[in-house]
Amino acid sequence: MGENISDIIRNRRATPPRFFKGDKIERKVIELLLENASWAPTHKITEPWRFKVYLGESKDHLAGRIFEMLKQNHVFYASVNMQKAEKFTEGMNKVPVAIAIILQRDEAERIPEWEETAAVAMAVQNMWLTATELGLGGFWSTPEFLPLIGNLIDILPSQKLLGFFYVGKVGLEIPSPGRNEISLKTEWYD
Ligand SMILES: Cc1cc2nc3c(=O)[nH]c(=O)nc-3n(C[C@H](O)[C@H](O)[C@H](O)COP(=O)(O)O)c2cc1C
């Protein structure tokens, strides 16, 4: 894996769950990811990130509950894309670690939500880069039915579920989709 920050940034991949291996990840490794997450920039040090870590049977149980809830919703309330629901559930079952990414607004809502969301995204990037340095794959799953999942994992009214971050060993490396020349997206005023 990469030696310096530029290599690590370029080596970071979004690894879809089907390419993960199920091997357990040591708790110490997960703790390091979370600690590094908490060093992300945060306006007024609100530290707007909250995490719920799901492993083993708890994770598989959650995946099952999410699928059942989506099925019920589909039948009785709103239409849910059940193909996507199935794919999501399979993914959560496949990966060894699923971390719910939660945005927590501060009580006085001093910071606009977009800034807090940005801070949480930077925390996720810290986890993702740390995983890359350790040779582990990562994936940030944000299915469209995310708002329906909040209740199942006790998300508070002052919180918002921003998805699940998956981390684990990679069975099959996928090639980078690459990026366009940054000069196409940059204007210089020198
Ligand atoms: C906030 C966020 C949410 C994402 N959600 C998904 C997702 O739900 N499904 C997915 O296939 N990829 C998701 N991705 C990953 C992108 O598809 C991926 O970053 C892109 O394909 C570029 O690949 P790379 O990260 O390996 O360079 C997400 C990325 C971000 C930043």
The ligand as an SDF file (V2000), in Angstrom:
LIG
                    3D

 31 33  0  0  0  0  0  0  0  0999 V2000
  -21.2450   10.1940    0.0010 C   0  0  0  0  0  0  0  0  0  0  0  0
  -20.9260    9.0250   -0.9120 C   0  0  0  0  0  0  0  0  0  0  0  0
  -21.8680    8.0430   -1.0580 C   0  0  0  0  0  0  0  0  0  0  0  0
  -21.6460    6.9700   -1.9130 C   0  0  0  0  0  0  0  0  0  0  0  0
  -22.6240    6.0440   -2.0460 N   0  0  0  0  0  0  0  0  0  0  0  0
  -22.4430    5.0420   -2.9050 C   0  0  0  0  0  0  0  0  0  0  0  0
  -23.4740    4.0770   -3.0860 C   0  0  0  0  0  0  0  0  0  0  0  0
  -24.5300    4.1150   -2.4190 O   0  0  0  0  0  0  0  0  0  0  0  0
  -23.2840    3.1120   -4.0090 N   0  0  0  0  0  0  0  0  0  0  0  0
  -22.1240    3.0410   -4.7430 C   0  0  0  0  0  0  0  0  0  0  0  0
  -22.0140    2.1250   -5.5870 O   0  0  0  0  0  0  0  0  0  0  0  0
  -21.1080    3.9010   -4.5470 N   0  0  0  0  0  0  0  0  0  0  0  0
  -21.2480    4.8960   -3.6440 C   0  0  0  0  0  0  0  0  0  0  0  0
  -20.2180    5.7870   -3.4650 N   0  0  0  0  0  0  0  0  0  0  0  0
  -18.8960    5.5490   -4.0910 C   0  0  0  0  0  0  0  0  0  0  0  0
  -18.7200    6.1180   -5.4800 C   0  0  0  0  0  0  0  0  0  0  0  0
  -19.4820    5.3760   -6.3890 O   0  0  0  0  0  0  0  0  0  0  0  0
  -17.2120    6.0220   -5.8270 C   0  0  0  0  0  0  0  0  0  0  0  0
  -16.5010    6.8700   -4.9800 O   0  0  0  0  0  0  0  0  0  0  0  0
  -16.9160    6.3590   -7.2850 C   0  0  0  0  0  0  0  0  0  0  0  0
  -17.3970    5.3310   -8.0970 O   0  0  0  0  0  0  0  0  0  0  0  0
  -15.4350    6.5440   -7.5520 C   0  0  0  0  0  0  0  0  0  0  0  0
  -14.7020    5.3650   -7.2650 O   0  0  0  0  0  0  0  0  0  0  0  0
  -13.4180    5.4390   -6.2950 P   0  0  0  0  0  0  0  0  0  0  0  0
  -13.9260    6.0140   -4.9920 O   0  0  0  0  0  0  0  0  0  0  0  0
  -12.9560    4.0080   -6.1550 O   0  0  0  0  0  0  0  0  0  0  0  0
  -12.3830    6.3100   -6.9540 O   0  0  0  0  0  0  0  0  0  0  0  0
  -20.4190    6.8590   -2.6170 C   0  0  0  0  0  0  0  0  0  0  0  0
  -19.4490    7.8620   -2.4300 C   0  0  0  0  0  0  0  0  0  0  0  0
  -19.6990    8.9230   -1.5860 C   0  0  0  0  0  0  0  0  0  0  0  0
  -18.6400    9.9940   -1.4100 C   0  0  0  0  0  0  0  0  0  0  0  0
  1  2  1  0
  2  3  1  0
  2 30  2  0
  3  4  2  0
  4  5  1  0
  4 28  1  0
  5  6  2  0
  6  7  1  0
  6 13  1  0
  7  8  2  0
  7  9  1  0
  9 10  1  0
 10 11  2  0
 10 12  1  0
 12 13  2  0
 13 14  1  0
 14 15  1  0
 14 28  1  0
 15 16  1  0
 16 17  1  0
 16 18  1  0
 18 19  1  0
 18 20  1  0
 20 21  1  0
 20 22  1  0
 22 23  1  0
 23 24  1  0
 24 25  2  0
 24 26  1  0
 24 27  1  0
 28 29  2  0
 29 30  1  0
 30 31  1  0
M  END
$$$$
